Amino acid sequence: MSWREGCGLVVVAATLLGVAVGRYPWLRMNRATIALVGATLLVAMGVLPLRDAFAAVDLDTLALLLGMMVLNSNLRLAGFFGLVAQRVAAWARTPRQLLALVVAAAGVLAAVFLNDTIVLMMTPLVIEIAAAARQRPLPYLVALVTAANVGSVATEIGNPQNMLVAVASGIPFGRFTATLLPLAVVGLIVVWAVIAVVYRGDLGAAPLPPHEPPRVRPLRSLLRECGWASLLLLLAIAVRLPLPLAALLAASLLLVTRRLKPERVFREVDWSLLVFFASLFVVTAALAPLGVTPRLLEWARGFVGDGVAPLAAVSVVLSNVVSNVPAVLLLRPLVPLLAHPERAWLTVAMATTLAGNLTLLGSVANLIVAELARVRGVRLSFGEYLKAGLPVTVLTLAAGVAWLACRG
């Protein structure tokens, strides 16, 4: 091994470790800056030529993410998520009904509008609802994030790792959803049941005290425009336009407006997530010239074979070691070499998504909820989350492996 290869492996390992943990001690760096610095160092060291680094960036995935972010930012500005929370609070009569409504709302919305966005918008509202109903907020916060993760498995636009799978696999949107939607429904029932048992002392049968739903002032005209944009997205998907183009068409419709300044919409876009993705494409591409990718593929093909369970196990371990998005990128060269690539892609999407519920560090959505709750005086600790996260993950993964194995 040359000094360049050795130093390159150190940079890749340090980058993936920083991405998994989310920061470096004593440095103000997040996942996006860690990935960008790692990618830049690999190019500067000559591990990957600049031209190859640019070629490694998957513009389809970035375009899909950007389009969905523009749609989501308009929905938030229109007050859509506040209206959903208002209905949840108004319809709930008992703590368990409130739990069921939170689970259903989070799961359905995450399948359509991206899980990270849903927890970002809904966490403050769930805390507000719990406070108004004189309920302990922790059961509902755990329900919100685990349901958002589970619900997002149903579609190719439900979470970032599914978007990667969609672009890499070319599986039609309808076939992807038809396969994984039943699993998402079963998973949401599991989430409700597990949290109802774990927090049975907090979720009694007594009626909720009279409480006022959150006050919302929606922008009706913008809501209508968001509705048309969402319909355009669904129509574009139905006629089998490429997903990135479908998302950009919906975003473009919303950007033709007299109501909002473009700056206001683009302030809502998570540019750091786009930087994170672009940089990770470069970091994982550098593994090929370093000789890691061929060795990893040789070992993984022997271990996985043609089984759903071994591939799911590898996906779960990688997701909890380096996080779910890097896990998909690491597995991307392997899946087309397997005997049944489509089933393998669905297994990777299922396992990397559901694995995110295992611990508080398992997904970005979990960390968003914990941080937003902390700012509002609610502490969601690692151990507190694990009480429900562990059984939810084990049960949903078992259901997912059984479902995909039975489908053949």
TAMOPE-V416199 format. One record per pair of residues at least 24 apart in sequence whose C-alpha atoms are under 10 Angstrom apart, sorted by the first residue. I is the first residue (numbers start at 1). J is the second residue. D is the distance in whole Angstrom. If there is no record, write none. Layout:
BEGIN
i->[I;I]
j->[J;J]
d->[D;D]
END
This chain:
BEGIN
i->[1;1;2;4;4;4;4;4;5;5;5;5;5;5;5;5;6;7;7;7;7;7;8;8;8;8;8;8;8;8;8;8;8;8;8;9;9;9;9;9;9;9;10;11;11;11;11;11;11;12;12;12;12;12;12;12;12;12;12;13;13;13;14;15;15;15;15;16;16;16;16;16;16;16;16;17;17;17;18;19;19;19;19;19;19;19;20;20;20;20;20;20;20;20;20;20;20;21;21;21;21;21;22;22;22;22;30;30;31;31;31;31;31;31;32;32;32;32;32;32;32;32;32;32;33;33;33;33;34;34;34;35;35;35;35;35;35;35;35;35;36;36;36;36;36;36;36;36;36;37;37;38;38;38;38;39;39;39;39;39;39;39;39;39;40;40;40;41;42;42;42;43;43;43;46;47;47;47;47;47;47;48;48;48;48;48;48;48;48;49;50;52;52;52;53;53;53;53;53;53;53;54;54;54;54;55;55;55;56;56;56;56;56;56;56;56;56;57;57;57;57;57;57;57;57;58;58;58;58;58;58;58;59;59;59;59;60;60;60;60;60;60;60;60;60;61;61;61;61;61;61;61;61;61;61;61;61;61;62;62;62;62;62;62;62;62;62;63;63;63;63;63;63;63;64;64;64;64;64;64;64;64;64;64;64;64;65;65;65;65;65;65;65;65;65;65;65;65;65;65;66;66;66;66;66;66;66;66;66;66;67;67;67;67;67;67;67;67;67;67;67;67;68;68;68;68;68;68;68;68;68;68;68;68;68;68;68;69;69;69;69;69;69;69;69;69;69;69;70;70;70;70;70;70;70;70;70;70;70;70;70;71;71;71;71;71;71;71;71;71;71;71;71;71;71;71;71;72;72;72;72;72;72;72;72;72;72;72;73;73;73;73;73;73;73;73;73;74;74;74;74;74;74;74;74;74;74;74;74;75;75;75;75;75;75;75;75;75;76;76;76;76;76;76;76;77;77;77;77;77;77;77;77;78;78;78;78;78;78;78;78;78;78;78;79;79;79;79;79;79;79;80;80;80;80;80;80;80;80;80;81;81;81;81;81;81;81;81;82;82;82;82;82;82;82;82;82;82;83;83;83;83;83;83;84;84;84;84;84;85;85;85;85;85;85;85;85;85;85;86;86;86;86;86;86;86;86;87;87;88;88;88;88;89;89;89;89;89;89;89;89;89;89;89;90;90;90;90;90;90;91;92;92;92;93;93;93;93;93;93;93;94;94;94;94;94;94;94;94;95;95;95;95;95;95;95;95;95;95;95;95;95;95;95;96;96;96;96;96;96;96;96;96;96;96;96;96;97;97;97;97;97;98;98;98;98;98;98;99;99;99;99;99;99;99;99;99;99;99;100;100;100;100;100;100;100;100;101;101;101;101;102;102;102;102;102;102;102;102;102;103;103;103;103;103;103;103;103;103;103;103;103;103;103;103;104;104;104;104;104;104;104;104;104;105;105;105;105;106;106;106;106;106;106;106;106;106;106;106;107;107;107;107;107;107;107;107;107;107;107;107;107;107;107;107;107;108;108;108;108;108;108;108;108;108;108;109;109;109;109;109;110;110;110;110;110;110;110;110;110;110;110;110;110;111;111;111;111;111;111;111;111;111;111;111;111;111;111;111;112;112;112;112;112;112;112;112;112;112;113;113;113;113;113;113;114;114;114;114;114;114;114;114;114;114;114;114;114;115;115;115;115;115;115;115;115;115;115;115;115;115;115;115;115;116;116;116;116;116;116;116;116;116;116;116;116;116;116;117;117;117;117;117;117;118;118;118;118;118;119;119;119;119;119;119;119;119;119;119;119;119;119;120;120;120;120;120;120;121;121;122;123;123;123;123;123;123;123;124;124;124;124;124;125;125;126;126;127;127;127;127;127;128;128;128;129;129;129;129;130;131;132;132;132;132;132;132;132;133;133;133;133;133;133;133;134;134;134;134;135;135;135;135;136;136;136;136;137;137;137;137;137;138;138;138;138;138;138;138;138;138;139;139;139;139;139;139;139;139;139;139;139;140;140;140;140;141;141;141;141;141;141;141;142;142;142;142;142;142;142;142;142;142;142;142;142;142;143;143;143;143;143;143;143;143;144;144;144;144;145;145;145;145;145;145;145;145;145;145;145;146;146;146;146;146;146;146;146;146;146;146;146;146;146;146;146;147;147;147;147;147;147;147;147;147;147;148;148;148;148;149;149;149;149;149;149;149;149;149;149;149;150;150;150;150;150;150;150;150;150;150;150;150;150;150;150;150;150;151;151;151;151;151;151;151;151;151;151;152;152;152;152;152;152;153;153;153;153;153;153;153;153;153;153;153;153;153;153;154;154;154;154;154;154;154;154;154;154;155;155;155;155;155;156;156;156;157;157;158;159;159;159;159;160;160;160;160;160;160;160;161;161;161;161;161;161;161;161;161;161;161;162;162;162;162;162;162;162;162;162;162;163;163;163;163;164;164;164;164;164;164;165;165;165;165;165;165;165;165;166;166;166;166;166;166;167;167;167;168;168;168;168;168;168;168;169;169;169;169;169;169;169;169;170;170;170;170;171;171;171;172;172;172;172;172;172;173;173;173;173;173;173;174;174;174;176;176;176;176;176;179;179;179;179;179;180;180;180;180;180;180;180;182;182;183;183;183;183;183;183;183;183;184;184;184;184;184;186;186;186;186;187;187;187;187;187;187;187;187;188;188;189;190;190;190;190;190;190;191;191;191;191;191;191;191;192;193;194;194;194;194;194;194;194;195;195;195;195;195;196;197;198;198;198;199;199;219;221;222;222;222;222;225;225;225;226;226;226;226;228;228;229;229;230;276;277;277;277;280;280;280;280;281;281;281;283;283;283;284;284;284;284;284;284;285;285;285;287;288;293;293;293;293;294;294;296;296;296;296;297;297;297;297;297;297;298;300;300;300;300;301;301;301;301;301;304;304;304;305;305;306;306;306;306;306;306;307;307;307;307;307;307;307;307;308;308;308;308;308;308;308;308;308;308;308;308;308;308;309;309;309;309;309;309;309;309;309;310;310;311;311;311;311;311;311;311;312;312;312;312;312;312;312;312;312;312;312;312;312;313;313;313;313;313;313;313;314;314;314;315;315;315;315;315;315;315;315;316;316;316;316;316;316;316;316;316;316;316;317;317;317;318;318;319;319;319;319;319;319;319;319;319;320;320;320;320;320;320;320;320;320;321;321;322;323;323;323;323;323;323;323;324;324;324;324;324;324;324;324;324;324;324;325;325;325;326;327;328;340;343;343;343;343;344;346;346;347;347;347;347;347;350;350;350;350;350;351;351;351;351;351;351;352;353;353;354;354;354;354;354;354;354;355;355;355;355;355;355;355;356;356;357;357;357;357;357;357;357;357;357;357;358;358;358;358;358;358;358;358;358;358;359;359;359;359;359;359;359;359;359;360;360;360;360;361;362]
j->[290;291;290;42;45;46;47;290;42;45;46;47;287;289;290;291;290;41;42;45;47;290;38;41;42;43;45;46;47;48;283;286;287;289;290;42;47;286;287;290;291;292;38;37;38;39;41;42;283;38;39;41;42;280;283;284;286;287;290;38;283;322;38;39;280;283;322;280;283;284;321;322;323;326;327;321;322;323;322;276;280;321;322;323;325;326;318;319;320;321;322;323;324;326;361;362;363;321;322;323;361;362;323;361;364;367;272;276;272;273;275;276;277;280;271;272;273;274;275;276;277;278;279;280;272;275;276;279;276;279;280;275;276;277;278;279;280;281;282;283;272;275;276;277;278;279;280;282;283;279;283;279;280;282;283;278;279;280;281;282;283;284;285;286;279;282;283;283;282;283;286;282;283;286;286;285;286;287;288;289;290;282;283;285;286;287;288;289;290;286;282;282;285;286;278;279;281;282;283;285;286;278;279;281;282;281;282;285;278;279;280;281;282;283;284;285;286;277;278;279;280;281;282;283;285;164;167;168;277;278;281;282;167;244;277;278;163;164;166;167;168;242;243;244;245;160;161;163;164;165;166;167;168;243;244;274;277;278;160;163;164;244;273;274;275;277;278;243;244;245;246;247;248;274;157;160;163;164;167;242;243;244;245;246;247;248;114;157;159;160;163;164;244;247;248;269;270;273;274;277;244;247;248;251;266;269;270;271;273;274;233;243;244;245;246;247;248;249;250;251;252;269;112;113;114;117;157;158;230;233;244;246;247;248;250;251;269;113;114;117;247;251;265;266;268;269;270;271;247;248;250;251;252;254;255;265;266;267;268;269;270;113;226;227;229;230;233;247;248;250;251;252;253;254;255;265;269;112;113;114;117;118;121;226;251;265;268;269;117;251;264;265;266;267;268;269;270;222;223;225;226;251;254;255;260;264;265;266;268;113;218;219;222;223;224;225;226;227;117;118;121;218;223;265;268;218;219;222;223;260;264;265;268;216;217;218;219;220;221;222;223;224;225;226;216;217;218;219;220;222;223;121;216;217;218;219;220;222;223;226;105;109;118;121;122;125;216;218;121;122;124;125;213;214;215;216;217;218;213;214;215;216;217;218;109;122;125;214;216;121;122;125;126;128;129;213;214;215;216;125;126;129;212;213;214;215;216;213;214;126;129;213;214;125;126;128;129;130;132;133;211;212;213;214;129;210;211;212;213;214;213;133;207;208;133;205;206;207;208;209;210;133;203;204;205;206;207;208;209;130;133;135;139;140;196;200;202;203;204;205;206;207;208;209;140;192;193;195;196;200;202;203;204;205;206;207;208;192;203;205;207;208;129;130;133;140;203;208;139;140;141;143;144;191;192;193;195;196;203;140;143;188;189;191;192;193;196;140;143;144;192;126;140;141;143;144;145;147;148;192;140;141;142;143;144;145;146;147;148;150;151;188;189;191;192;143;144;147;148;151;185;188;189;192;144;147;148;151;143;144;145;146;147;148;149;150;151;152;188;143;144;145;146;147;148;149;150;151;152;153;154;158;184;185;187;188;147;148;150;151;152;154;158;184;185;188;147;148;151;152;158;145;147;148;149;150;151;152;153;154;155;157;158;159;148;149;150;151;152;153;154;155;156;157;158;159;177;181;184;151;152;154;155;156;157;158;159;230;234;152;155;157;158;159;230;148;149;151;152;155;156;157;158;159;160;162;163;365;144;145;146;147;148;149;150;151;152;153;157;158;159;160;364;365;145;148;149;152;158;159;160;363;364;365;366;367;368;369;148;158;159;270;365;368;144;145;148;149;365;144;145;146;147;148;149;364;365;366;367;368;369;372;145;365;368;369;371;372;369;372;369;368;369;370;371;372;373;376;369;372;373;375;376;213;214;214;373;372;373;376;377;378;213;214;376;211;212;213;214;211;211;208;209;210;211;212;213;214;207;208;209;210;211;212;213;208;209;210;211;202;203;208;209;199;202;203;378;202;373;378;379;380;199;202;373;378;379;380;381;384;385;195;196;198;199;200;202;203;380;384;385;388;192;195;199;203;366;369;370;373;378;380;385;191;195;357;360;366;369;370;380;384;385;386;387;388;389;188;191;192;194;195;196;388;389;191;365;366;369;356;357;360;363;365;366;367;368;369;370;389;187;188;191;192;195;354;356;357;358;365;366;385;388;389;392;393;184;185;187;188;189;190;191;192;357;392;188;357;365;366;184;187;188;353;354;355;356;357;363;365;366;183;184;185;186;187;188;190;191;350;353;354;355;356;357;392;393;396;180;181;183;184;185;186;187;188;353;354;180;181;184;350;353;354;177;180;181;183;184;185;187;346;349;350;351;352;353;354;178;179;180;181;182;183;184;185;349;350;179;180;181;184;349;180;243;349;243;247;353;325;349;353;365;273;277;324;325;328;349;353;324;325;326;327;328;329;348;349;350;352;353;324;325;328;345;346;348;349;350;352;353;243;244;325;349;277;325;328;329;332;349;325;328;329;332;345;346;348;349;242;243;244;345;346;349;242;243;244;328;329;332;333;335;336;345;332;335;336;341;342;344;345;346;242;243;342;345;342;345;346;237;238;240;241;242;243;237;238;240;241;242;243;237;238;240;342;343;345;346;349;343;346;403;404;407;346;347;349;350;400;403;404;400;403;350;396;397;399;400;401;403;404;350;354;396;399;400;395;396;399;400;354;392;393;395;396;397;399;400;392;396;396;391;392;393;395;396;399;388;389;391;392;393;395;396;392;392;387;388;389;390;391;392;395;387;388;389;391;392;388;388;387;388;391;387;388;259;259;254;257;259;260;253;254;257;250;251;253;254;253;254;253;254;254;325;325;326;329;325;326;329;330;326;329;330;326;329;330;326;327;329;330;331;332;329;330;333;330;333;330;331;333;334;333;334;330;331;333;334;330;331;333;334;335;337;334;331;334;335;338;334;335;337;338;339;334;338;344;338;339;338;339;340;341;343;344;338;339;340;343;344;347;401;405;343;344;346;347;348;351;400;401;402;403;404;405;406;408;347;351;397;398;400;401;402;404;405;347;401;335;344;345;347;348;351;401;344;346;347;348;349;350;351;352;355;397;398;400;401;347;348;351;352;355;397;401;348;351;352;347;348;349;350;351;352;353;355;348;350;351;352;353;354;355;356;358;362;397;351;352;355;352;355;351;352;353;354;355;356;358;362;363;352;355;356;357;358;359;361;362;363;361;362;362;352;355;356;361;362;363;364;348;349;351;352;353;354;355;356;362;363;364;352;353;363;352;352;352;408;404;405;407;408;404;400;404;400;401;403;404;405;396;397;400;401;404;393;396;397;398;400;401;397;393;397;392;393;394;395;396;397;400;389;390;392;393;394;396;397;389;393;385;386;388;389;390;391;392;393;394;396;385;386;387;388;389;390;391;392;393;394;383;384;385;386;387;388;389;390;393;384;385;386;389;385;389]
d->[9;10;10;9;7;8;7;9;10;9;10;7;10;8;6;9;8;10;9;8;9;10;9;8;6;10;8;9;7;10;10;8;9;10;7;9;10;9;8;7;10;9;10;9;6;9;7;7;9;7;8;9;8;10;7;8;8;8;10;9;10;10;8;8;9;8;9;9;9;9;9;6;9;8;10;8;6;9;9;9;9;10;7;7;10;9;10;9;8;6;5;5;9;9;8;9;9;9;8;9;8;10;10;9;9;10;9;9;8;9;9;7;10;10;9;6;7;8;6;4;8;9;8;9;8;8;7;9;8;9;10;8;6;8;9;5;6;9;9;7;10;7;7;9;8;5;8;9;9;8;10;8;9;9;7;9;6;7;9;6;5;9;10;9;8;9;9;10;8;7;7;9;9;9;10;10;7;9;10;7;7;8;9;8;6;9;9;7;9;9;10;8;9;9;10;9;8;5;9;8;8;9;10;9;8;9;9;10;8;9;9;6;6;9;9;6;9;8;5;8;8;5;6;10;9;9;9;9;9;7;7;10;10;9;10;8;9;9;10;7;9;9;8;6;8;9;10;6;6;9;9;6;9;9;7;9;9;9;10;9;9;8;9;6;9;7;8;9;5;8;10;8;7;9;8;9;8;10;9;9;7;4;7;8;6;7;9;9;9;8;8;10;8;8;9;10;9;9;8;10;9;8;8;8;10;7;8;9;10;8;10;10;7;8;8;5;5;8;7;5;8;10;9;7;8;10;8;10;10;10;9;10;6;8;8;7;9;9;9;8;9;8;9;9;8;6;7;9;9;9;9;6;9;8;8;7;7;10;8;6;10;8;7;10;8;8;10;8;9;7;6;9;9;7;9;9;10;10;7;8;7;9;10;9;9;10;9;9;9;10;9;6;8;9;6;7;10;8;8;9;7;9;8;9;9;9;7;10;9;9;10;10;8;7;10;9;6;9;9;10;7;9;9;10;9;8;8;8;9;9;9;8;9;10;8;5;5;7;8;6;5;9;9;8;7;7;5;7;9;9;8;10;9;10;7;9;9;10;7;9;10;9;8;7;7;9;9;10;8;8;10;7;10;7;8;6;8;8;10;8;9;6;9;8;10;9;10;10;10;10;7;6;7;10;8;8;7;10;9;9;10;9;9;5;5;7;8;8;9;9;9;8;10;10;9;10;6;9;9;9;8;8;5;8;10;10;8;8;6;9;10;10;9;8;10;10;9;6;6;9;9;10;8;8;6;6;5;5;9;9;9;8;10;9;9;10;8;5;6;7;8;7;6;10;10;9;10;10;7;9;9;6;7;7;9;10;10;10;9;9;10;10;9;9;10;8;9;9;8;6;10;7;9;10;7;10;9;8;8;9;9;9;9;9;6;9;9;10;10;10;10;8;7;9;7;6;10;8;10;9;8;10;10;6;6;9;8;5;8;10;9;7;9;8;7;10;9;8;9;9;9;7;9;9;9;9;9;9;8;6;8;9;6;5;9;9;7;9;9;10;8;9;9;5;5;7;7;4;7;9;9;10;8;9;9;7;9;8;10;6;8;9;10;9;9;10;10;8;8;8;9;10;8;5;7;9;6;5;9;9;9;9;6;8;8;9;9;5;4;7;6;6;8;7;4;8;10;9;9;9;8;9;7;9;6;6;9;9;10;9;10;7;6;8;10;9;9;10;7;10;10;6;5;5;8;10;10;10;10;8;10;9;5;6;9;8;6;9;9;6;6;9;9;7;9;8;9;10;9;7;9;9;7;5;9;10;8;9;10;10;9;10;8;10;9;9;7;10;9;7;6;10;10;7;9;10;6;8;10;7;6;9;10;8;6;7;10;8;10;10;9;9;6;9;10;7;7;10;9;7;7;10;8;10;7;10;10;10;8;8;10;9;9;7;10;8;8;7;7;10;9;10;9;9;6;7;8;9;10;6;6;7;5;8;9;8;7;10;9;8;9;9;10;10;7;9;10;10;9;8;10;10;9;10;9;8;8;7;10;9;9;7;8;9;6;10;8;8;10;10;9;9;10;9;10;10;10;7;9;8;10;8;9;9;8;10;10;9;9;9;8;9;7;10;10;8;8;9;7;7;9;7;10;9;9;10;10;9;9;10;8;10;10;7;6;9;9;7;10;10;9;9;7;10;10;9;8;6;9;9;8;10;9;7;8;9;9;10;8;6;9;9;6;8;9;10;9;10;8;10;9;10;10;7;7;9;7;7;9;8;9;9;6;8;9;6;7;10;8;9;7;6;10;9;8;9;9;8;10;8;9;5;7;10;8;7;10;10;10;9;8;10;8;9;9;7;7;8;6;10;10;10;7;6;9;9;6;8;8;8;5;4;8;8;6;9;10;9;9;7;7;9;10;10;9;9;9;9;10;10;10;8;10;10;9;9;7;10;10;9;7;5;9;9;7;9;9;7;10;8;7;10;9;9;9;9;9;6;8;9;8;9;9;10;9;10;8;7;8;9;9;10;7;9;8;6;8;8;7;10;8;10;9;9;9;9;8;8;10;10;7;10;10;9;9;9;9;8;8;7;10;7;9;9;10;9;10;7;9;9;9;10;7;10;9;9;7;8;8;10;10;8;8;8;9;9;10;10;7;10;10;8;9;8;9;8;10;9;8;8;9;9;10;9;9;8;10;7;6;10;7;9;9;10;9;10;9;10;8;8;9;9;8;9;8;6;9;8;9;9;9;10;9;7;10;7;7;10;8;9;9;6;9;9;9;9;9;9;6;9;10;7;7;9;9;6;9;9;9;10;9;7;7;10;9;9;10;9;9;9;8;9;8;7;9;9;9;9;7;8;9;6;7;10;10;8;9;10;9;7;8;10;9;7;10;9;10;10;8;10;7;6;10;10;9;9;10;9;10;8;9;8;9;9;9;9;9;10;9;10;8;8;6;9;9;9;9;8;10;10;7;9;8;7;10;10;9;10;7;8;7;6;7;10;10;9;10;10;10;10;9;10;10;8;8;7;10;7;9;10;9;6;9;10;7;6;10;9;9;10;9;9;9;6;8;9;8;10;10;9;7;10;7;7;9;10;9;10;6;6;9;8;5;8;9;8;10;9;7;10;10;8;10;10;9;10;9;9;9;8;6;9;9;6;6;9;8;9;10;6;6;9;8;5;8;9;10;9;10;9;8;8;9;9;6;9;10;7;7;10;7;9;9;7;7;10;8;8;8;6;9;10;9;9;8;9;8;9;7;7;9;10;9;9;5;7;10;8;7;8;7;9;8;9;9;10;7;7;9;7;9;9;8;9;10;8;8;8;10;7;9;10;8;7;9;9;10;9;7;10;8;8;10;10;10;9;6;9;10;7;6;9;10;10;10;6;9;9;8;9;8;9;9;9;5;7;9;7;6;9;10;9;7;10;9;5;5;8;8;5;8;9;10;7;6;9;9;6;7;9;9;6;7;8;10;10]
END
